[in-house]
Amino acid sequence: MRVNRVSVIVLTSALLALPFAPTADAAYVMPQIGGGQVGMMGAPMKHTDVSFDGVNISLHVDDTVATPALRPLEPPDEFDPSLAWSVLTDRAYNFQYAWNPGGFITLPQGGSIWVERLHHDAGLEVFLRPPAAPAYAPVFAADGDRWMWSGAMQHNAYAVLNPTQSLYTATYRVYIGDITTGQPLDGYGSAEVTWEWTATPVPEPASLAVLISAAAMLVRRQR
């Protein structure tokens, strides 16, 4: 059986690019908005503008910015384990999405704007970023969890450890709630929004073993 040399080269190159490949000396880096080391020039901010007319909440997502991508660091880059953002280690991450004021907002006495997690795809994590505090603390750990938005632009970091799917989503409800308890206040409307991210799935160990075996067989047959 004749094996296409190009197929051997492509498959072997793909395997060598996986995370277990030998790397050079590590270099500490800072997280970038587009994940990996993709800065704002390659991954602009994607705002969800929040507006409140005194009764109802409205949301507008900037559709002019493409769907963000969750990207892992590429060797030899890594995060300093002594710094807060080391929680992103080994994760594909991104923080392009932002909650952003859509204009001047006047809140009712004793009320604030809250964000409630309605649904996250499995494995999707969220970490607070400055100016929110504490920096890189986890948030939205489960459906129904609430977070009080300060009213200032806020880019939280989204991350997945070893992505298993090519698209991840998160759905939220934004509403007026009690400034202390987060309980919804009567008489005010709410709004929902779904955010999306693309990702490159990481082969599971069993699938990876099959790929390695296939590559070895192709090389032997070619020889």
BELRA-V978023 format. One record per backbone hydrogen bond with DSSP energy under -0.5 kcal/mol. NH is the residue of the N-H (numbers start at 1). CO is the residue of the C=O. If there is no record, write none. Layout:
NH,CO + NH,CO
This chain:
8,4 + 9,5 + 10,6 + 11,7 + 12,8 + 13,9 + 14,10 + 15,11 + 16,12 + 17,13 + 18,15 + 21,18 + 27,76 + 29,78 + 32,36 + 34,38 + 35,32 + 36,71 + 38,35 + 39,37 + 42,39 + 43,39 + 46,96 + 47,45 + 48,98 + 49,47 + 49,60 + 50,100 + 51,49 + 51,58 + 53,56 + 58,51 + 60,49 + 62,47 + 63,61 + 65,62 + 68,196 + 70,198 + 71,69 + 71,93 + 77,74 + 78,27 + 83,80 + 86,83 + 87,84 + 88,85 + 89,86 + 91,88 + 92,160 + 93,71 + 93,91 + 94,158 + 95,33 + 98,46 + 99,154 + 100,48 + 100,98 + 102,50 + 107,105 + 111,108 + 112,177 + 114,112 + 114,175 + 115,147 + 116,173 + 117,145 + 118,116 + 118,171 + 119,171 + 121,169 + 124,121 + 125,123 + 125,159 + 127,157 + 128,137 + 132,129 + 136,128 + 137,134 + 139,126 + 144,117 + 145,142 + 147,115 + 149,113 + 149,147 + 154,99 + 156,154 + 157,127 + 158,94 + 159,125 + 160,92 + 161,123 + 162,90 + 162,160 + 168,197 + 170,195 + 171,119 + 172,193 + 173,116 + 174,191 + 175,114 + 177,112 + 177,175 + 178,183 + 179,110 + 182,178 + 185,176 + 188,185 + 189,55 + 191,174 + 193,172 + 195,170 + 197,168 + 198,68 + 199,166 + 201,199 + 202,163 + 208,204 + 209,205 + 210,206 + 211,207 + 212,208 + 213,209 + 214,210 + 215,211 + 216,212 + 217,213 + 218,214 + 219,215 + 220,216 + 221,217 + 222,218 + 223,219
